[in-house]
Amino acid sequence: MKTAYTGEPGHDWQLGKGPFRFTGKPGECTGELTFANHSDDKIKIRQLNLEAVSDKRRKTPTLTSAVLSMQLRLPPQSTSSTQALLTLDPATPPGNYEVRLTCGKQSEIIQVQVLENTSLSLNPTHIHMRGASGDKLSCNIQIANTGNVPLAIGEVGMVWFRERHWIGRTLVYSLREAADNEDYETFANRLLHDFKSSIIPPVSIHMEPTKEESLGPAARVERTLTFTAPAGLQKGRTYQGFVKINMTRIWLELYCNGSPNSSKRR
């Protein structure tokens, strides 16, 4: 079983002199710490305790929930610096904070600069549907703000569906239709025509109900995406495309069942 550290803090090993400075987004906030090993044994340090700064005279807000972790192996009678990771609540707002690091009787202040983190999570990211050209299709998605600042949810735009194995299928069919005496230019022109004629036109995706002005940190909403299946779908074939919400993709897979009014979610 892995322990937070070996040896007795403040006796076998000691923390360097602070204050220490950490900078980054809540999941990537890093800084450097210095340790001295006074013992004749190798010291391993993986995690240290943090406490909120209770001194009311300090004007900088304190962090009440944070974990400090590292992977340090300190040889006997040596001093070394190491990168450490400060894990914070993902919704911690950007700004400057303080937190207290203790090592035996020693206490040092860590000054933390939390940077802005814009992050959006979508669930699901892959959606399977059934339908035919002209069917109105819909699917529910959950949008979560996993960053630390409010996010405006962008409009959903267009989706370009492409038949799975479209290139290979079109090439095989064109080769089957080629005459033995057909020249390369004629074949190439017909192949290009076949590719062009089998392209599925793009369709608009709508999000219902209408978007909110912003989504706060750690907040989530449920939305319904709706669209009309494009013309040109062929029964028994599968089509794939994606839409973007704030640069995050949702992949759509549409199986054409060839019959109208049979749009069902698998």
PyMOL commands that set and color helices and strands:
alter all, ss='L'
color gray80, all
select helices_A, chain A and resi 166-177+184-197
alter helices_A, ss='H'
color red, helices_A
select strands_A, chain A and resi 13-15+20-24+29-37+43-48+50-51+66-74+78-88+95-103+106-114+120-123+126-131+136-145+158-159+162-163+203-204+206-208+220-228+238-245+248-256+264-265
alter strands_A, ss='S'
color yellow, strands_A
deselect
rebuild
show_as cartoon
